[in-house]
Amino acid sequence: MAPSSQPSAASVASPSPANKSIAVHTTLESFHPHLGSSLQESLIGEHIDYCLFGCLPTAVERDILIACAPTEGGKGGAVNVQNMDPQYAPASFEAVRQGESGEWSLPIDTTKLRWESYIKAGYHGVLSHFFSDSNGRSPRGADFLASGGVAVEMAHLCTVPLGGGLSSSAALVVASTLAFLAAENKLGAITQGQLVELCMENEKRVGVNSGGLDQGASVFSSPGTALYITFYPKLHASPVPLPQSAPPAVFVIANTMKTANKLETSKIHYNLRVVETLVAARVLARGLGVKVGPREKVRLREVLARWAGEADEDTASVNEDEVIGKLKDALIKILPEVERVLGTEEGKRGLTKAEMAQASGLSDAEFEDVYLSWVEVEATHFQLYKRAKHVFSEALRVLQFREVSIRGALDAVKAIPHPTTRQALARQVPEADPTSTASLAAQRELGRLMNESHQSCDKLFDCSSPELNELTALARQSGALGSRLTGAGWGGCCVSLVDEADVETFIENIRKAYLPYQSLSKDELDAVFFATKPGSGASVYVVGELTEAA
């Protein structure tokens, strides 16, 4: 298939941050104002990361901060955690080795949303990866966790609560993982990409089968740009410049005030969607004649690759635009096949568990073992058609969003008359600020894609909520170019693209119209409703010298 025409991003592309080391600062002058781990907003690409499709997030200008200090002595290697917010109670815990293998044990209650569970997850991951050998060096000396060695005390500050829809849980996992790596002087032993993969694994310990979008945005983001993160055939990230205009547009975050508790509702929401997309991938593959192993949990991105005859190549070693062009063509071609294979009368109604097993081609016992034995889900009818249609169409919108962003940014630079200035800005497109009609048109197109994404999240993936639908509708009525839910959905936040000059009026109009905002003070409103620009990813500030125990 011939690749679609794409604008070249050569002038703004850079090596994937996945291969870079973690940013460590030893002076306040070199330390970016956004300390710790950034919260993130998904501009587009919801619920497709765990299907291995690329997403387009950016870090916001709010973050989670953790202060961590190893303290010699203390109680048996205990970790003591405190939170600046009094609603989160202090906690203490410790890990122990179990059995002949000496594997670390640190129980986490996956049925309840507890903030310290995310710190436990980060701790467990560092122990399992760097201290797996029970005969090797123990953390911070032989006594670290076994019999009264080192304790770790933390102070944590987050400007957005857990469940706020800005991936605060992922940011907390990233920040706590970084803190424990720093305490053990292991920051140099891991790349940013490895950190993302470790944090993805860590968050699954809490009971949510996330796909890597949140963790990648928290780690990889750089100021002034969005981020295109892909997960197939392996983790890769590249910056995406956003169109510049005069006056510029900014993203405005609005919290519905309804907590998006994806942990406690995972069996009917998040984890159920993971299972539905996995089964949809097998059933679609069967209808397309794509070979899938009997025990393989194939993902929709992998089915598309096999059906389209993609080479299993690393996007970092080939032309990214060419790879994306081919992927865009494949997505356009597979959507009618989704209608043919999955969009039957029964498929649009939803399949029962028995019908789903039959459609998969597996026996009931095999189906149970492959798809249901490892996760708890609850549904009478499983919506394979709707979930697959959302995933493929959303993946296409991500590529369109990226294309429009790059084209708008490059066109804006080309509009600058002075050649020297134009050449300099072509190397750093996000710095440009011309009055380009191309940039304005690009922003309107981005808004349209955001609106379509929300519609798909609401109608096909069923991950919106009445509050999110109300807020996004109010945003459009108040002048937003586009508005959509951000994060997992089912509550939490929405993100709107708004002309910067109109932000104050935009916020005031919605404050008057949205009932939960009407009783808030100015400070309370500022905490849940604010404008932001792309911020930086996670980093570490070290006071003193990092040392490794003998």
Secondary structure, 3 states (H helix, E strand, C coil): CCCCCCCCCCCCCCCCHHHCECCEECCCCCCCCCCEEEEEEEEECCCCHHHCCCEEEEEEEEEEEEEEEEEECCCCCCEEEEECCCCCCCEEECCEEECCCCEEECCCCCCCCCHHHHHHHHHHHHHHHHCCCCCCCCCCCCCCCCCCCEEEEEEEEECCCCCCCCCHHHHHHHHHHHHHHHHCCCHHHCEHHHHHHHHHHHHHCCCCCCCCHHHHHHHHCCCCEEEEEECCCCCEEEEEECCCCCCCEEEEEEECCCCCCCCCCCCCCHHHHHHHHHHHHHHHHHHHCCCCCCCCCCCHHHHHHHHHCCCCCCHHHCCHHHHHHHHHHHHHHHHHHHHHHHCCHHHHHCECHHHHHHHHCCCHHHHHHHHHCCCCCCCCCECHHHHHHHHHHHHHHHHHHHHHHHHHHHHHHHCCCCHHHHHHHHHCHHHCCCCCHHHHHHHHHHHHHHHHHHHHHHHCCCCCCHHHHHHHHHHHHCCCCEEEEECCCCCCEEEEEEEHHHHHHHHHHHHHHCHHHCCCCHHHHHHHEEEECCCCCCEEECCCCCCCCC
